[in-house]
Amino acid sequence: LGAILLSAAFLAAYLAINEIEKLAGANWWLIAIEIVVAAVLFVIFWHVENAQKNPMVTTTYLKERRTWGLLLTTLLTMTGVFAVMNGIVPALAQDTSVGASMSADRSTLRGGLIVSAIAMVFGVFVCQSPHIWGLVVLSVVLGLSYAGTANIMLNGLGIVLSPEDNPGYLPGLNAGAFNLGAGLSYAILYGVQQGFSDAHGATMG
C-alpha cells in the first residue's frame, strides 16, 4: 500500500510538472489540483507507513536532515544541470539561425555507444589488475562516450522525436527509462558479479 501511495504521489507531481512545461498554454487549475493530490497522497503514505510494523520507508528517517539534504541536492543538481547538457547545449549546436548549425547526426550516437562498449571490454582488463590510472582512464572514457556523447544524443533525439503538442513526452519517458536502467544495472550486474565471486572467487567476480 505504501508503494502504491508513494508512486501515485510522484505520478501526480510529475503530471503537474509536465503541465507546467506548457507555460502559457498550461492549465493552472489542473496543476493546482495535481499538486494538492500529490500532497494528500504523501500525507496518507506517511500515516500508512507509521502504522506498519515493517514499513517500506521508516518515517523517522524521513525527518532527518541527511535524508532531505541528499534528496534535495540531487533534485536541485539535476534540475540545474540536466536540461542544460541534455537539451539546451544540443539545441544550440543544431539551431540554424542562432546556433552552430550542426546536423543531428545519429552516427555521433553510434560512435558514443561503440566507444562505451570498447571501454567496457577495457574494464575487464582493468579489473584483473586494478590500478588507479587504469580506473581513471576507464572513468574518463566512459564519461565522455556515454554521459558526454550517447546520453546527450539520446535525450536530444527524445526532444526531436516528441510530438509538437507535448514536447516533454519522450524526454520524460526517457528519464524514466534512465532511472529504470540504472536500477536494473545495479540489480543485474551486482547479482552476476556476486554469483561468479561465490563460485570462482573475487577475481573472477
N, C-alpha and C positions, 0 to 999 in steps of 0.2 A: 504493500500500500504506500509506503514511504517513497519507493522508487517511482511509482505511478504519479504521485502528487508532485514530486520534485521535477519529473520530466514534463508534466503538464504546466508547471510554473515557468520552467525555462522556455517551453514552446510559446506560451502567452507573451513572455518578454521578447522572444525572438520575432514573433509576429508584429509586435509593437515597433521594434527596431526596423523591420522590413518596411512597415508603413511609413515610418519617419523618413526613410531613404527617398521617398517620392517628393519630399519637400513641399513645393507649392500645391501639388496635387494630393497631398496626404489628407486622410480623413482623421482629424484630430479628436473627434468624439470616439472613434473606434480605437485610437491609440490610448486615450484615457481609460476606456473600458478594459482594454487588454492589460494595461499596467495595473489596474485595480484587481483584475482577475489573478494576475501573477502574484501580487502581494497577498491576496486572500489565500491562494493555494499554498504559498510558502508558510503562512501562519498556521494553516491546518497541518501541513507537513511537520512543522515544529512541534505541535501538540501531539501528533501521532507518534513521532519519534520519542518524545518524552515518556509516552505511555508504554513503549516497547521494552521488553526485558533485554533483548539483543537488537538494539536499533541499527539501522543502516549507517546513520550518522549520529554520533553522540553529540547532543546539543551543547553539552558543557564545552566541547572543543570548538564549537561554532562561536562561542562567546570570547574565545581567546584572541589576543592581538596577533599572534603569529599566523593564525588561520587567515584572517582578513588582510593582514599585511601581504602575505603571499598572493592570495587571490586577486586583490586589487592591483598589486604590482604587475601581475601577469595580464590582467584585463587592460590596464592603462598602457602598458608597454605595447601589447598587440594593437590596441586602439590607435596609438600614436605612430606606430611604425608599419604595421602590416599593409594597410591600404597604400601607403607611400611607395613601398618597394614592390608590391604586387599589383598595383593599379595605376597610380599617378606616374611613376617612372616609365613603365611600358607605354602608357598613353602618350606621354611627351615624346618618347622615342618614335612612335608611329604617326603622330599628328603631322599632317602635310601642310598645315597653314602656320602653326606657331611652334611646331616641334622639329625633331630631327629627320622626319620623313623616311624613317626606316620601315621596310616591309615587315609584316608579321610572319616571318619565315619560320615555318614549322621545323625546318632542319635544325634550327637552334635548339628546339625541344629535344629532338632525337639525339643531337650531339651531347646535350646535358645528360640524357639517360644512358648513353653509351659510356661516357666518361664515368658516370656513377657506378655502372656495372663493373668497369675495369678497376675502379678504386676499391670495390668490394672484394674483388679477387686479390688485389694487392693486400687487403686487410687480412686475408688468410695467412699470408706470409709474415705479416707484422705480428699476428697472434702467436706464431711459432717461436718468435724471438722478440718479445716486446722491448722496444727502446723508445725513449722519449721523442727522438726526432722522427722515427717511423710513425708514431702516433700523431705527431704534429702534421706531418705531410698528409697522412690519411684524412685527418680532420679538415685541413685546408682544401684538399682536392674535392672531398665530398661537399664541403661548404660551398665551394664555387660551382661545382657541377650540378648538385641537387638544389640546395637552398638558393644559390645565386643565379641559376640558369633554368633548370627544369621546372622548379616550383613556380618561379615568376612567369614562365611561359604558359604553364597550366592555368594559373589564375588569369593571365591575360586572355587566354582562349575562352575562359569562363565568361569574361566580360564581353568579348566579341560575339560569342555564340548565344548570349542571353537575348530573349525577346525584348523589343523596344518598350513594351508596356510594363515590363518587370525586370529591370536591369540587375537587380540584386538576387534574382532567382538562381542562376548557376553558381555565382560566387558563394552564395550562402550554402548551397548543397555541397559545393566543393570543399568548403570549410568543414562541413560535417564529415565528408569523406577523409579529409586530412586527419581529423581527430580520431575517427574510427580506425584508420590505417595505423596511426601512432599507437593506439591501444592494442590492436592486433599484433603489431610488430613486437611489442613487449611480451604479450601473451604467448605468441608462437615461438619467436626466436629464443627467448629465455627458456621456454619449455624444452625445445630441441637441444639447446646447449646443456641444460641440466641432465637430460636423458643421456647424452653422449658422455658427460662427465661421470655420471653414476656407473655407466657401463665400461668405459675405457680410460677414465682418468681425466684430470683437469685440463691437460694439454690438448687432448683430442676434443674436449668440450669447447 
